[in-house]
Amino acid sequence: MVFLKSFGVSIITGAITEIVKISLLKITNDPKKTIIYSSIFSYCIAYVAQRYVFCGGRFFGISFLKYFAVSAITIQLYKLVLDNLLNISVIKNKLEDKALSDTRRKIYQYALINFTIITVFICVDFPLRKYFIFVKRLEYDYLISYILYLFAIILYINVNNIH
């Protein structure tokens, strides 16, 4: 029963997130802003949905601390990876091509955003979820969470060129 509930909620939250992502890309016309805002929305709605499905413990307990730490890191990595992809000459030239229609440009940007999210999810987010967030009662949960927060702050400073 939990599997069906989890699957149904993930379909709903995934659809809502994709609608928000497409809408943000259309409104802002900026893939960097779109990936940041849609990821923040996605992580918030996913956490609420997971607490609804698995409804164990407090809402603002250690699981929130761990989830937020991982989210802070991955959102910064999304921006970093997307910046690097947008600076590749082939991609940059394709997106700046004057013959390219606005709709096709947005489709390419949307594909880049999703490629970035999938890449970071597979390399960073999924392993951290599997071995850290959803592991119960690790002895060093708070310590690891604080280290991840520090890493997220360092990433934020680096990605946004704050000196």
DRENGU-814311 format. One record per residue: residue number from 1; residue in one letter; chain; x, y, z of N, C-alpha, C in turn. Coordinates in steps of 0.001 Angstrom, whole numbers, plus 524288, in hexadecimal, padded with zeros to 5 digits. Layout:
<minus>
NUM / a / A / X / Y / Z / X / Y / Z / X / Y / Z
...
</minus>
This chain:
<minus>
1 / m / A / 8032F / 7FB57 / 80000 / 80000 / 80000 / 80000 / 8035A / 804E8 / 80000
2 / v / A / 807B1 / 804CF / 802FF / 80B2B / 80954 / 80333 / 80DA7 / 80A35 / 7FDD4
3 / f / A / 80EE2 / 805EE / 7FB16 / 81134 / 80672 / 7F5E5 / 80D81 / 80945 / 7F22F
4 / l / A / 80888 / 807BA / 7F216 / 804B4 / 80A43 / 7EEAC / 803DD / 80FF8 / 7F02A
5 / k / A / 803A1 / 810F8 / 7F52F / 80301 / 81655 / 7F713 / 807BD / 819A3 / 7F57F
6 / s / A / 80C5C / 8177C / 7F633 / 81133 / 81A2F / 7F4CB / 81175 / 81B26 / 7EEF1
7 / f / A / 81011 / 81737 / 7EBE0 / 8102E / 817B9 / 7E62F / 80C4A / 81BE8 / 7E459
8 / g / A / 80797 / 81BD5 / 7E676 / 803A0 / 81FAF / 7E4F9 / 80537 / 8253B / 7E65E
9 / v / A / 80743 / 825E3 / 7EB10 / 808EF / 82B18 / 7ECBE / 80D90 / 82CF7 / 7E982
10 / s / A / 81127 / 82979 / 7E823 / 815AA / 82B15 / 7E4FB / 8140D / 82C9D / 7DF70
11 / i / A / 81030 / 82A0B / 7DD52 / 80E2C / 82B86 / 7D829 / 80BC9 / 83103 / 7D862
12 / i / A / 808B5 / 831F9 / 7DC66 / 8062A / 83713 / 7DCF6 / 80A2C / 83B66 / 7DDD6
13 / t / A / 80DD1 / 83A8E / 7E175 / 811BB / 83E9B / 7E283 / 8155B / 83F6A / 7DDDD
14 / g / A / 8169F / 83B32 / 7DB21 / 819DD / 83BAC / 7D673 / 81734 / 83ED1 / 7D233
15 / a / A / 8122F / 83DD9 / 7D15B / 80F39 / 840C5 / 7CD68 / 80ED9 / 84687 / 7CEDC
16 / i / A / 80DC7 / 84797 / 7D3C9 / 80D71 / 84D0F / 7D589 / 812B2 / 84FCA / 7D4DE
17 / t / A / 816E2 / 84D14 / 7D641 / 81C1E / 84F52 / 7D5BD / 81D6C / 85082 / 7D00C
18 / e / A / 81C17 / 84CFF / 7CC82 / 81D35 / 84DF3 / 7C6F6 / 819FE / 85287 / 7C4D6
19 / i / A / 8152D / 852FC / 7C690 / 811EB / 8576D / 7C4ED / 81449 / 85C84 / 7C6E3
20 / v / A / 8160F / 85C86 / 7CBB9 / 81895 / 8612E / 7CDEB / 81D8F / 86273 / 7CAEF
21 / k / A / 8209D / 85E6F / 7C9A6 / 82585 / 85F40 / 7C6D0 / 82484 / 86197 / 7C169
22 / i / A / 820BF / 85F79 / 7BE94 / 81F73 / 86181 / 7B963 / 81D67 / 86714 / 7B9CB
23 / s / A / 81A19 / 86817 / 7BD9D / 817F0 / 86D55 / 7BE57 / 81C30 / 87142 / 7BFB4
24 / l / A / 81FB3 / 86FC1 / 7C332 / 823FE / 87345 / 7C49D / 82789 / 8746F / 7BFFF
25 / l / A / 8289E / 87080 / 7BCD6 / 82BE2 / 87160 / 7B83F / 8293B / 87514 / 7B46E
26 / k / A / 8242A / 87486 / 7B3DB / 82140 / 877FD / 7B064 / 82127 / 87D8F / 7B287
27 / i / A / 82077 / 87E2A / 7B7A8 / 8201E / 88350 / 7BA0B / 82571 / 885FF / 7BA4F
28 / t / A / 8295D / 88342 / 7BC4D / 82E7A / 885B8 / 7BD28 / 831F7 / 885A8 / 7B857
29 / n / A / 83133 / 881D0 / 7B4F6 / 83482 / 88117 / 7B05A / 83A44 / 8808B / 7B1DF
30 / d / A / 83B32 / 87EA5 / 7B696 / 8407F / 87DF9 / 7B898 / 840EF / 8788F / 7BB15
31 / p / A / 843FE / 8751A / 7B8BD / 8445F / 86FCC / 7BAE3 / 846CF / 86FA2 / 7C058
32 / k / A / 84A48 / 8735B / 7C190 / 84CC5 / 87367 / 7C6B9 / 848CB / 8749E / 7CB07
33 / k / A / 8459D / 8788E / 7CA2C / 8418E / 879D4 / 7CE05 / 83D8D / 8756F / 7CE57
34 / t / A / 83C46 / 87348 / 7C9E1 / 8386D / 86F14 / 7C9B6 / 83A2F / 86A60 / 7CCD7
35 / i / A / 83F17 / 868CF / 7CC38 / 840ED / 86428 / 7CEF7 / 8412E / 86515 / 7D4E0
36 / i / A / 84292 / 869C4 / 7D678 / 842E4 / 86AED / 7DC12 / 83D76 / 86B07 / 7DE7B
37 / y / A / 839EE / 86E25 / 7DC3E / 834B4 / 86EBA / 7DE88 / 8318F / 869AD / 7DE40
38 / s / A / 831F4 / 866EB / 7D9E6 / 82EFF / 8620E / 7D975 / 8312F / 85DD7 / 7DD1B
39 / s / A / 83645 / 85DDD / 7DDEA / 8389C / 85A0B / 7E182 / 83702 / 85B1D / 7E722
40 / i / A / 836F2 / 86007 / 7E8A5 / 83536 / 86164 / 7EDEC / 82F95 / 85F93 / 7EEAF
41 / f / A / 82C44 / 860CD / 7EADD / 826D0 / 85F1B / 7EB1D / 82675 / 85929 / 7EB49
42 / s / A / 8297A / 85699 / 7E7FE / 8295C / 850E8 / 7E7A0 / 82AF2 / 84E58 / 7ECC6
43 / y / A / 82F2B / 8503B / 7EF1D / 830ED / 84DED / 7F405 / 82CF9 / 84ED6 / 7F865
44 / c / A / 82A8B / 85368 / 7F87E / 8269A / 85483 / 7FC8B / 821E2 / 850EC / 7FBF7
45 / i / A / 81FD7 / 8508A / 7F73D / 81B2F / 84D51 / 7F660 / 81C72 / 84783 / 7F71F
46 / a / A / 8212A / 845EA / 7F59F / 822A9 / 8406F / 7F645 / 82338 / 83F0E / 7FC11
47 / y / A / 82560 / 842A1 / 7FF2E / 825EB / 84182 / 804BF / 82094 / 84105 / 8075B
48 / v / A / 81D16 / 8449D / 80612 / 817CD / 84463 / 8084B / 8151D / 83F4B / 806AB
49 / a / A / 815B8 / 83DD0 / 801C0 / 8134C / 838F9 / 7FFD2 / 81596 / 83430 / 80285
50 / q / A / 81AB6 / 83420 / 8033D / 81D28 / 82FA7 / 805D4 / 81B86 / 82F41 / 80B87
51 / r / A / 81AED / 833B3 / 80E15 / 81914 / 8339C / 8137C / 8136F / 831B9 / 813AA
52 / y / A / 81067 / 83300 / 80FAE / 80AFD / 8312C / 80F6C / 80AC6 / 82B3F / 80EB2
53 / v / A / 80DFE / 82945 / 80B28 / 80DD9 / 823AC / 809F7 / 8100D / 82071 / 80E7A
54 / f / A / 81481 / 8220B / 8106D / 8171F / 81EDA / 8145D / 815F3 / 82092 / 819F1
55 / c / A / 8138C / 82502 / 81A98 / 8118D / 8276C / 81F71 / 813CE / 82547 / 82484
56 / g / A / 818D0 / 824D4 / 824D6 / 81B3C / 8232C / 829B3 / 81E5F / 827A1 / 82C03
57 / g / A / 81DDE / 8288B / 830F3 / 820EE / 82C8D / 83395 / 81ED1 / 83205 / 832C0
58 / r / A / 821E9 / 835B4 / 83497 / 82061 / 83B2D / 8343B / 82193 / 83D54 / 82ED3
59 / f / A / 81EBE / 84172 / 82D71 / 81F87 / 843E5 / 82854 / 824CB / 846B0 / 8281D
60 / f / A / 82638 / 84961 / 82C5E / 82B20 / 84C4F / 82C8C / 82F2C / 8498A / 82FE8
61 / g / A / 82FBC / 84492 / 82F38 / 8338A / 8418C / 83231 / 838A8 / 8410A / 82F41
62 / i / A / 83B8C / 83CF9 / 83090 / 840A0 / 83BFC / 82E24 / 84015 / 83ADE / 82854
63 / s / A / 83BBC / 83883 / 826BE / 83B11 / 8376D / 82127 / 83AA7 / 83C83 / 81E0A
64 / f / A / 83837 / 8407F / 82049 / 837F1 / 84598 / 81DAE / 83D63 / 847F4 / 81D3F
65 / l / A / 84060 / 8479D / 82169 / 845AE / 849B3 / 8216D / 848FF / 84709 / 81D3C
66 / k / A / 848A8 / 841E6 / 81CE6 / 84BAF / 83EFF / 81904 / 849CC / 8402C / 81380
67 / y / A / 844B2 / 8404A / 812C2 / 84275 / 84144 / 80D94 / 843EC / 846BA / 80BA4
68 / f / A / 8438F / 84A90 / 80F09 / 844D1 / 84FEA / 80D94 / 84AA0 / 8507F / 80C58
69 / a / A / 84E03 / 84DC6 / 80F31 / 853A3 / 84E01 / 80E2A / 854EA / 84BE6 / 808B9
70 / v / A / 852AA / 8477E / 80773 / 85396 / 84530 / 80244 / 85143 / 848AD / 7FDFD
71 / s / A / 84CB4 / 84AD7 / 7FEFB / 84A39 / 84E55 / 7FB2E / 84D85 / 8532B / 7FA34
72 / a / A / 84FBE / 85562 / 7FE4F / 852FD / 85A10 / 7FDC1 / 857BB / 858FC / 7FA50
73 / i / A / 859FB / 85470 / 7FAEC / 85E83 / 8530B / 7F7AE / 85CE6 / 85220 / 7F209
74 / t / A / 858E1 / 84F18 / 7F132 / 85777 / 84DBD / 7EBCF / 85583 / 8526E / 7E8BC
75 / i / A / 852E2 / 85611 / 7EB41 / 85125 / 85AB7 / 7E86B / 855DC / 85DE0 / 7E68F
76 / q / A / 859DE / 85E3C / 7E9CD / 85EA1 / 860F7 / 7E829 / 86162 / 85E03 / 7E3BF
77 / l / A / 86157 / 858DC / 7E422 / 863C0 / 855B7 / 7DFF5 / 860B9 / 85634 / 7DADA
78 / y / A / 85B83 / 85695 / 7DB37 / 85864 / 85771 / 7D67A / 85A3A / 85C5A / 7D3AD
79 / k / A / 85AC0 / 86083 / 7D6AB / 85C57 / 8657E / 7D451 / 861D6 / 86518 / 7D20C
80 / l / A / 86561 / 86296 / 7D4DA / 86AC2 / 86208 / 7D303 / 86B13 / 85ED6 / 7CE01
81 / v / A / 8686E / 85A6E / 7CDE8 / 86887 / 8570D / 7C941 / 865E5 / 859C4 / 7C4A1
82 / l / A / 86178 / 85C4F / 7C590 / 85EC3 / 85F09 / 7C156 / 8620F / 86380 / 7BF33
83 / d / A / 864AE / 8666F / 7C29B / 86836 / 86A96 / 7C0C4 / 86C6C / 86863 / 7BD30
84 / n / A / 86EAE / 863FC / 7BECD / 872C1 / 8618F / 7BB97 / 8709B / 85F9F / 7B666
85 / l / A / 86BFA / 85D61 / 7B670 / 869A0 / 85B95 / 7B18B / 8686D / 8602B / 7ADE4
86 / l / A / 86673 / 8646C / 7B01F / 8651E / 868F5 / 7ACDF / 869ED / 86BB8 / 7AAB9
87 / n / A / 86E7A / 86ABC / 7ACFE / 8734F / 86D1D / 7AB0B / 87629 / 869C2 / 7A710
88 / i / A / 87440 / 8651A / 7A601 / 87685 / 861E0 / 7A1E3 / 8753A / 86477 / 79CAA
89 / s / A / 87922 / 8652F / 79973 / 8787F / 8684F / 794AB / 8743C / 8663A / 7910C
90 / v / A / 873D6 / 86125 / 7906F / 86FDD / 85EE5 / 78CFA / 86A60 / 86020 / 78F04
91 / i / A / 86995 / 85F74 / 79415 / 86479 / 8608A / 79660 / 86353 / 8665E / 79637
92 / k / A / 8673F / 86983 / 7977F / 86695 / 86F35 / 79786 / 86527 / 87133 / 79218
93 / n / A / 867E4 / 86F53 / 78E28 / 866C8 / 870FD / 788C6 / 86159 / 86F3F / 7870B
94 / k / A / 85FD8 / 86A9A / 78885 / 85AAB / 8689E / 7870D / 85653 / 86BD8 / 7898B
95 / l / A / 856E9 / 86D27 / 78E96 / 852E8 / 87031 / 79143 / 852C1 / 875E4 / 78F83
96 / e / A / 85721 / 877ED / 78D9B / 85755 / 87D5B / 78BE0 / 8565B / 87DFA / 78607
97 / d / A / 85554 / 879B6 / 78359 / 8544C / 879DD / 77DC0 / 84F5D / 87D0E / 77CAB
98 / k / A / 84FD5 / 880EE / 7794B / 84B6A / 88467 / 77809 / 84735 / 8819A / 774DA
99 / a / A / 848AD / 87D8C / 7720A / 844EC / 87AA9 / 76ED8 / 8418A / 876FE / 77225
100 / l / A / 8430B / 87635 / 776F2 / 8403E / 872B2 / 77A71 / 83B53 / 87568 / 77C8B
101 / s / A / 836F5 / 872C1 / 77C30 / 83218 / 8750B / 77E26 / 83235 / 87537 / 78420
102 / d / A / 82F0C / 878A9 / 78652 / 82EE5 / 87944 / 78BFC / 82CF8 / 87444 / 78EA7
103 / t / A / 8293F / 871AD / 78C3A / 8272B / 86CCC / 78E6D / 82B55 / 86892 / 78E87
104 / r / A / 82E2D / 86809 / 78A4B / 8324F / 86414 / 78A09 / 836AF / 86559 / 78DEC
105 / r / A / 837FC / 86A64 / 78E83 / 83BF7 / 86C00 / 7924D / 83A4C / 86A69 / 797D8
106 / k / A / 83555 / 86B31 / 7991F / 8335C / 869B8 / 79E4B / 83367 / 863C6 / 79F01
107 / i / A / 83256 / 860F2 / 79ADA / 8328C / 85B37 / 79B21 / 83824 / 8596F / 79C35
108 / y / A / 83BF2 / 85BD1 / 79994 / 8416E / 85A85 / 79A93 / 84302 / 85BEB / 7A027
109 / q / A / 84149 / 86071 / 7A1FB / 84274 / 86206 / 7A752 / 83FF3 / 85E40 / 7AB3F
110 / y / A / 83B28 / 85CBC / 7AA2D / 83869 / 85905 / 7AD8E / 83B4F / 853C9 / 7ADA5
111 / a / A / 83D26 / 8520F / 7A933 / 84020 / 84D2C / 7A8F0 / 8453A / 84D9B / 7AC00
112 / l / A / 847D9 / 8520B / 7ABA3 / 84CAB / 852E2 / 7AEA3 / 84B99 / 852DC / 7B487
113 / i / A / 84759 / 85564 / 7B60A / 845E3 / 85573 / 7BB95 / 844F1 / 84FEE / 7BD85
114 / n / A / 841F2 / 84CDE / 7BAA3 / 840D0 / 8477E / 7BC48 / 845A7 / 8440A / 7BC2A
115 / f / A / 84912 / 844D0 / 7B858 / 84DF5 / 841DE / 7B823 / 85141 / 8430E / 7BCF7
116 / t / A / 85179 / 84807 / 7BE6B / 85462 / 849A0 / 7C310 / 85222 / 8471B / 7C7F2
117 / i / A / 84D00 / 84757 / 7C87F / 84A75 / 84524 / 7CD1F / 84B52 / 83F44 / 7CD6D
118 / i / A / 84AC2 / 83C8D / 7C91D / 84B82 / 836DD / 7C916 / 85125 / 8356F / 7CA5D
119 / t / A / 854DF / 8384B / 7C82A / 85A63 / 8373B / 7C920 / 85BC8 / 837F4 / 7CEE2
120 / v / A / 85A2E / 83C69 / 7D11D / 85B5F / 83D6A / 7D6A4 / 8586B / 8399A / 7DA21
121 / f / A / 853A5 / 83842 / 7D89E / 850A3 / 8347C / 7DBBE / 85368 / 82F3C / 7DBEE
122 / i / A / 8551D / 82D52 / 7D774 / 857A9 / 8282A / 7D743 / 85CE3 / 82833 / 7DA26
123 / c / A / 85FEC / 82C60 / 7D981 / 8652E / 82C83 / 7DBC1 / 8655A / 82E1B / 7E17C
124 / v / A / 861D1 / 83180 / 7E331 / 86232 / 833A9 / 7E878 / 85D42 / 832B9 / 7EBAD
125 / d / A / 858D8 / 83453 / 7E9A8 / 85408 / 8345A / 7ECAF / 8523E / 82ED9 / 7EE2B
126 / f / A / 85212 / 82B5C / 7EA72 / 85045 / 8260E / 7EB96 / 853B3 / 8233F / 7EF9C
127 / p / A / 858EA / 82359 / 7EEF4 / 85C1C / 820CB / 7F300 / 85B6F / 82339 / 7F86F
128 / l / A / 85AFF / 82866 / 7F8A6 / 85A3C / 82ADE / 7FDBD / 854E3 / 8298D / 8000B
129 / r / A / 85102 / 82918 / 7FCC2 / 84BD9 / 8277E / 7FEB2 / 84C10 / 821E0 / 800B3
130 / k / A / 84E7C / 81E7E / 7FDB1 / 84E8B / 818EE / 7FF05 / 851CA / 817C9 / 803DE
131 / y / A / 85650 / 81A4D / 80450 / 859DF / 818F2 / 80890 / 859F0 / 81CD9 / 80D12
132 / f / A / 85707 / 82129 / 80C91 / 85714 / 82502 / 810C2 / 85199 / 826A7 / 81279
133 / i / A / 84E81 / 828AD / 80EE6 / 84966 / 82AD2 / 8106B / 845C7 / 8268F / 81277
134 / f / A / 84548 / 82252 / 80F98 / 84175 / 81E51 / 810FF / 843A5 / 819FA / 81469
135 / v / A / 84843 / 81AC4 / 81690 / 84A7F / 8170E / 81A37 / 848FF / 818EC / 81FAE
136 / k / A / 846B3 / 8158E / 822A3 / 844C9 / 816EC / 827DC / 84917 / 81681 / 82BED
137 / r / A / 8493E / 81A58 / 82F47 / 84C5C / 81A4C / 8340F / 85237 / 8198B / 8333A
138 / l / A / 85463 / 81C8C / 82FB4 / 85A11 / 81C92 / 82F56 / 85C3A / 81F92 / 833FD
139 / e / A / 86081 / 81DCC / 83606 / 862C0 / 82034 / 83AAE / 86482 / 825D1 / 839AD
140 / y / A / 86627 / 826DF / 834EB / 86862 / 82BFB / 833B8 / 864E2 / 82F35 / 83011
141 / d / A / 85FCF / 82E85 / 8303E / 85C3E / 8315E / 82CC5 / 85CE1 / 83747 / 82D27
142 / y / A / 85D0A / 83952 / 831DE / 85D7B / 83EF7 / 83285 / 862B9 / 840F3 / 83081
143 / l / A / 866E4 / 83E37 / 831C0 / 86C14 / 83FD0 / 8300A / 86C79 / 83FC4 / 82A1C
144 / i / A / 86AB6 / 83B9A / 827B2 / 86AD9 / 83B43 / 821F8 / 86777 / 83F7F / 81F8A
145 / s / A / 862F1 / 84087 / 821D5 / 85F7E / 844A8 / 81FD1 / 86232 / 849F1 / 81FFF
146 / y / A / 864C2 / 84B28 / 82455 / 8676D / 85035 / 824CC / 86BF7 / 8509F / 820F8
147 / i / A / 86EB1 / 84C58 / 82021 / 872E9 / 84C55 / 81C39 / 870B0 / 84D4E / 816CA
148 / l / A / 86C45 / 84AD9 / 815A0 / 869BD / 84BB9 / 8108B / 867EC / 85162 / 80FF8
149 / y / A / 86600 / 853BF / 81436 / 86488 / 8594B / 81408 / 86942 / 85CB7 / 812E5
150 / l / A / 86DA1 / 85B9A / 8156D / 87267 / 85E9B / 8145D / 87417 / 85DF4 / 80EB3
151 / f / A / 873BD / 8592F / 80CC1 / 87510 / 85830 / 80748 / 87162 / 85B31 / 803A4
152 / a / A / 86C5B / 85B62 / 804F3 / 8688D / 85E4F / 801D3 / 869CF / 86426 / 801D6
153 / i / A / 86B74 / 86630 / 80651 / 86CE9 / 86BB9 / 8069D / 871B9 / 86CCB / 80350
154 / i / A / 87592 / 86950 / 8038D / 87A45 / 869E8 / 80055 / 878E2 / 869AE / 7FA91
155 / l / A / 87585 / 8660F / 7F91E / 873B8 / 865BC / 7F3AA / 870E5 / 86ABC / 7F206
156 / y / A / 86D87 / 86CB9 / 7F570 / 86AA3 / 8718A / 7F444 / 86E6A / 87611 / 7F359
157 / i / A / 8724C / 8769B / 7F6B5 / 87626 / 87AD0 / 7F61E / 87920 / 87A1A / 7F108
158 / n / A / 87AAC / 87552 / 7EFCB / 87D95 / 87443 / 7EB09 / 87A54 / 87519 / 7E620
159 / v / A / 8758D / 8730E / 7E615 / 8723A / 87361 / 7E17D / 87094 / 87901 / 7E053
160 / n / A / 86FB8 / 87C0B / 7E474 / 86DE4 / 8816C / 7E3BC / 87254 / 8856B / 7E3F3
161 / n / A / 8772E / 883A8 / 7E3F6 / 87BCF / 88704 / 7E3E5 / 87BAE / 88B2B / 7E82C
162 / i / A / 87A71 / 88992 / 7ECE8 / 87A77 / 88D15 / 7F15D / 87FD2 / 88CA1 / 7F3F4
163 / h / A / 8826A / 89122 / 7F481 / 887AF / 8911A / 7F6E5 / 887DA / 894A5 / 7FB87
</minus>
